[in-house]
Amino acid sequence: MSKSMLFLYAESPLHAGAGRALGTVDLPIQRERVTAYPLIQSSGVKGRLRAEMKSTGKLGDDLVTLFGPETENASDHAGALSFGDARLLLFPVRSLAGVFAWVTSVDVLARFRRELSLVGATPDWAVPDAQPGEAEIWVNGQTLFAGGRVVLEEFSFTPVQNESVKQVGGWLAENALLQTAEYAYWRKTLPQNLCILHRDAFRDFVLYATEVQTHIKLDPDKKTVESGALWTAESLPVDSLLYAPVLAVKSRRKEKELSEAAVMKKLTDNLPARINFGGDETTGQGFVALKVLGGAS
């Protein structure tokens, strides 16, 4: 089995919807049941990549080999690619100094490290054996300092220098972000603006600091809001980073024999640098940069 990790970096607000809800937000995003961390379900990841590959025509007849046949012929054979859920790794939060910080937690990093082992990757950083105190934040340098504190949204934290932040930030800048010229600034900034929070603080930010947009529908004649046509939609903010494991097996299609490595190479060679995920793509939502672990772009 050939394995890799796919990184998704949000370049515009990303709404992977969970349908209507009974809460304050009419159209919430998908979340894990236990942790409430945002995610994009695996079926959405696979389906969107399949649709993009089909529209470009680059895979040709290999599209069916990699992703499986259309629904009406689904019983013929399964696709050779398997995708995991796209889980949240870094979440951007407004900062009093430095504009914004990418936040994560030891729990999130431990899960990410576990997923990396699944795809056979061994990063040069270790999961910290402790975690910050509830009022602390682990940082690398003083970019986010405001009067000796780090202020995220309306919450103030005591900064603690920690080598793990530098190691994780440097590895992600090299492996999770595009290695193209337009990402040079972000690769430099990521290690400086990365923070590790207490797991409860991280959970609260991903629950309550997402982007919520208000939408209306106008009466075409009166140009006023139609009755009942006011709703809110939740999105992951720009600069969120997610990851999804990708597994490839040899072709299950009798007419087309491909090895595990060949299947993975077909995907990585034809993967677009950018793609739309989630809803409202016609209004500029969901632009995501894609990067495969070990790939140059």
Residue pairs with C-beta under 8 A, 6 or more apart in sequence:
1 247
1 248
1 249
1 260
2 247
2 248
2 249
2 260
2 261
2 263
2 264
3 118
3 119
3 120
3 245
3 246
3 247
3 248
3 264
4 119
4 245
4 246
4 248
4 264
4 268
4 292
4 293
4 294
5 115
5 116
5 119
5 121
5 243
5 244
5 245
5 246
5 292
5 293
6 45
6 83
6 86
6 243
6 244
6 245
6 246
6 290
6 291
6 292
6 293
7 175
7 176
7 177
7 241
7 242
7 243
7 290
7 291
7 292
7 293
8 40
8 86
8 241
8 242
8 243
8 244
8 277
8 288
8 289
8 290
9 176
9 177
9 178
9 239
9 240
9 241
9 242
9 288
9 289
9 290
9 291
10 236
10 237
10 238
10 239
10 240
10 241
10 242
10 286
10 287
10 288
11 238
11 274
11 287
11 288
11 289
12 238
12 284
12 285
12 286
12 287
13 211
13 213
13 235
13 236
13 237
13 238
13 285
13 286
14 29
14 235
14 236
14 240
14 277
14 278
14 285
14 286
14 288
15 27
15 29
15 233
15 234
15 235
15 236
15 278
15 279
15 280
15 285
15 286
16 29
16 30
16 38
16 39
16 40
16 41
16 44
16 236
16 277
16 278
16 279
17 27
17 28
17 29
17 30
17 233
17 278
17 279
18 27
18 28
18 29
18 30
18 31
19 27
20 26
20 27
21 27
21 28
24 232
25 212
25 232
25 233
25 234
26 231
26 232
26 233
27 231
27 232
27 233
27 234
27 279
28 234
29 38
29 210
29 234
29 235
29 236
30 38
30 39
30 40
30 41
30 44
31 37
31 38
31 39
32 39
32 87
35 203
36 203
36 206
36 207
37 87
37 88
37 108
37 203
37 206
38 88
38 206
38 210
38 236
38 240
39 85
39 86
39 87
39 88
39 242
40 85
40 86
40 242
40 244
40 277
40 278
41 85
42 83
42 84
42 85
42 86
42 244
44 86
44 277
44 278
45 83
45 84
45 85
45 86
45 244
45 277
46 67
46 79
46 81
46 83
48 275
48 276
48 277
49 67
49 83
49 271
49 275
50 63
50 67
52 272
52 275
53 59
53 63
53 66
53 67
53 270
54 63
56 270
56 272
58 270
59 66
59 266
59 270
61 256
62 256
62 258
62 266
64 79
64 253
64 256
65 79
65 80
65 251
65 253
65 256
65 258
65 263
65 266
66 79
66 80
66 81
66 263
66 266
66 267
67 79
67 81
68 74
68 77
68 78
68 79
69 76
69 77
76 253
77 252
77 253
77 254
78 252
79 252
80 248
80 249
80 250
80 251
80 252
80 253
80 258
80 260
80 263
81 246
81 247
81 248
81 263
81 267
82 246
82 247
82 248
82 249
83 244
83 245
83 246
83 247
84 115
84 244
84 245
84 246
84 247
85 244
86 242
86 243
86 244
87 111
87 112
87 115
87 242
87 243
87 244
88 108
88 206
88 236
88 240
88 241
88 242
89 104
89 108
89 112
89 172
89 176
89 241
89 242
89 243
90 102
90 103
90 104
90 172
90 194
90 239
90 240
90 241
91 102
91 103
91 104
91 202
91 205
91 206
91 209
91 236
91 237
91 240
92 100
92 101
92 102
92 103
92 237
92 238
92 239
92 240
93 100
93 101
93 102
93 103
93 152
93 153
93 205
93 209
94 100
94 152
94 153
94 209
95 101
95 144
95 146
95 150
95 151
95 152
95 193
96 146
96 150
96 151
96 152
97 143
97 144
97 145
97 146
97 150
97 151
98 143
98 144
98 192
98 193
100 193
100 239
101 144
101 150
101 152
101 193
101 194
101 195
102 190
102 193
102 194
102 195
102 239
102 241
103 152
103 195
103 196
103 197
103 202
103 205
104 168
104 194
104 195
104 196
104 197
104 202
105 131
105 196
105 197
105 198
105 199
105 201
105 202
105 203
106 127
106 128
106 130
106 131
106 132
106 196
106 199
107 131
107 199
107 202
108 199
108 202
109 127
109 128
109 168
109 196
110 127
112 243
113 123
113 127
115 243
115 245
116 122
116 123
118 245
119 245
119 246
119 247
119 293
121 293
123 171
123 175
124 167
124 171
125 164
125 167
125 168
125 171
126 164
128 138
128 162
128 164
128 196
131 196
131 198
131 199
132 138
132 160
132 196
132 197
132 198
133 158
133 198
134 198
134 200
134 201
135 157
135 158
136 157
136 158
136 159
136 160
136 198
137 150
137 152
137 157
137 158
137 159
137 160
137 195
137 196
137 197
138 159
138 160
138 161
138 162
138 164
138 165
138 195
138 196
138 197
139 150
139 159
139 160
139 161
139 162
139 165
139 194
139 195
140 161
140 162
140 165
140 166
140 169
140 191
140 192
140 194
141 161
141 192
142 159
143 192
143 193
144 150
144 159
144 193
144 195
145 159
148 159
149 156
149 157
149 158
149 159
150 156
150 157
150 158
150 159
150 195
151 157
152 195
152 205
153 205
153 209
155 201
157 197
157 201
162 196
164 196
165 191
165 194
165 195
165 196
166 191
168 194
168 196
169 190
169 191
169 192
169 194
170 191
172 190
172 194
172 241
173 186
173 187
173 188
173 190
173 191
174 187
175 291
175 293
175 294
176 241
176 243
176 291
176 293
177 183
177 186
177 187
177 190
177 289
177 291
178 273
178 289
178 291
178 297
179 187
179 291
179 296
179 297
180 273
180 297
183 289
197 205
209 237
210 234
210 235
210 236
210 237
211 234
211 235
211 236
211 237
212 232
212 233
212 234
212 235
213 232
213 233
213 234
213 235
214 230
214 231
214 232
215 230
215 231
215 232
215 233
216 225
216 229
216 230
217 225
217 226
217 229
217 230
218 224
218 225
218 226
218 229
219 225
219 226
233 279
233 280
235 278
235 285
246 264
246 267
246 292
248 260
248 261
248 263
248 264
248 267
249 260
249 263
250 257
250 258
250 259
250 260
250 263
251 257
251 258
251 263
258 266
267 292
268 292
268 295
271 290
271 292
271 295
272 290
273 289
273 290
273 297
274 287
274 288
274 289
274 290
275 287
275 288
275 290
276 285
276 286
276 287
276 288
277 286
277 288
278 285
278 286
279 285
279 286
280 286
291 297
